[in-house]
Amino acid sequence: RDAGDLVIVEAAKRIDELMGDEMLMFRIGGDEFALVSGLTDLKEAEKLAEKILSRNGETIEYKNQNIPVSLRTGFTKIPENSLRYSEFFVNMHQTIEESRKNESPS
């Protein structure tokens, strides 16, 4: 459990180090985060994701063990019309599930 908490802190740190001042990060689940960016160009969002993911496999140390930390990303666009939180939450979790399905097995 303690090692898992350290991994969550490391994940948040990696996102925080690369997000812009105008972006907001939320922890939405145990090990899930959402970054609201305001980016409208998918290529720019992909570049940000690539920078965050470039550290995949780097380790943290816990009780003399090196634990590799890897993140995955997905994108969802917030529509310009009115949006209820419940709708956004459903879209966000659909994106997370698609990301998991598309993840190549290690």
C-alpha positions as CSV (number, residue, x, y, z in Angstrom):
1,R,0.0,0.0,0.0
2,D,2.8,2.4,0.9
3,A,4.6,1.7,-2.4
4,G,1.3,2.3,-4.3
5,D,0.9,5.7,-2.6
6,L,4.5,6.6,-3.7
7,V,3.6,5.6,-7.3
8,I,0.5,7.9,-7.2
9,V,2.7,10.8,-5.9
10,E,5.2,10.1,-8.7
11,A,2.5,10.1,-11.3
12,A,1.1,13.4,-10.1
13,K,4.6,14.9,-10.0
14,R,5.4,13.8,-13.6
15,I,2.2,15.5,-14.9
16,D,2.6,18.6,-12.7
17,E,6.2,19.1,-14.0
18,L,5.0,19.4,-17.6
19,M,1.6,21.0,-17.4
20,G,1.2,24.7,-18.1
21,D,0.1,27.2,-15.4
22,E,-3.2,27.5,-17.1
23,M,-4.0,23.8,-16.8
24,L,-5.8,22.0,-14.0
25,M,-5.0,18.5,-12.7
26,F,-7.6,16.5,-10.8
27,R,-7.2,13.1,-9.1
28,I,-10.4,11.4,-10.2
29,G,-9.8,7.9,-8.8
30,G,-7.2,5.9,-6.9
31,D,-4.6,6.1,-9.6
32,E,-6.4,8.1,-12.2
33,F,-5.8,11.8,-13.0
34,A,-7.5,14.2,-15.4
35,L,-5.6,17.1,-16.9
36,V,-7.9,19.9,-18.2
37,S,-5.7,21.8,-20.6
38,G,-7.7,24.1,-22.8
39,L,-5.7,22.9,-25.7
40,T,-7.8,22.8,-28.9
41,D,-5.2,21.2,-31.2
42,L,-5.0,17.4,-30.8
43,K,-1.4,17.4,-31.9
44,E,-0.4,19.8,-29.1
45,A,-2.2,17.5,-26.6
46,E,-0.4,14.5,-28.1
47,K,2.9,16.3,-27.7
48,L,2.2,17.0,-24.0
49,A,1.2,13.3,-23.5
50,E,4.4,12.1,-25.2
51,K,6.5,14.2,-22.9
52,I,4.7,12.8,-19.8
53,L,5.0,9.2,-21.2
54,S,8.6,9.6,-22.1
55,R,9.5,8.8,-18.4
56,N,7.7,5.5,-18.5
57,G,9.8,2.8,-17.0
58,E,11.7,5.1,-14.7
59,T,11.7,3.8,-11.2
60,I,11.0,4.9,-7.7
61,E,12.7,3.4,-4.7
62,Y,10.8,1.7,-1.9
63,K,12.4,-0.5,0.8
64,N,15.5,-1.0,-1.3
65,Q,13.5,-2.0,-4.3
66,N,13.3,-0.2,-7.6
67,I,9.7,-0.1,-8.8
68,P,9.1,1.0,-12.4
69,V,6.4,3.6,-13.0
70,S,4.4,3.8,-16.2
71,L,1.5,6.0,-17.1
72,R,-1.0,5.9,-20.0
73,T,-3.0,8.6,-21.6
74,G,-6.3,9.2,-23.4
75,F,-8.0,12.3,-24.7
76,T,-11.5,13.5,-24.6
77,K,-12.8,16.9,-25.8
78,I,-15.1,19.0,-23.7
79,P,-17.9,20.3,-25.9
80,E,-18.5,24.0,-26.2
81,N,-22.1,23.8,-25.3
82,S,-23.3,23.3,-21.7
83,L,-22.0,20.1,-20.1
84,R,-23.1,18.4,-17.0
85,Y,-20.4,16.9,-14.8
86,S,-22.0,13.5,-15.1
87,E,-21.7,13.6,-18.9
88,F,-18.1,14.6,-18.7
89,F,-17.4,11.9,-16.1
90,V,-18.9,9.2,-18.4
91,N,-16.9,10.4,-21.4
92,M,-13.7,10.6,-19.4
93,H,-14.1,7.0,-18.1
94,Q,-14.9,5.7,-21.6
95,T,-11.6,7.3,-22.7
96,I,-9.8,5.6,-19.9
97,E,-11.3,2.2,-20.7
98,E,-10.4,2.6,-24.4
99,S,-6.9,3.4,-23.4
100,R,-6.7,0.3,-21.3
101,K,-8.0,-1.9,-24.2
102,N,-5.5,-0.4,-26.6
103,E,-2.6,-0.8,-24.3
104,S,-0.1,-3.4,-25.5
105,P,0.6,-6.3,-23.1
106,S,3.9,-6.1,-21.3
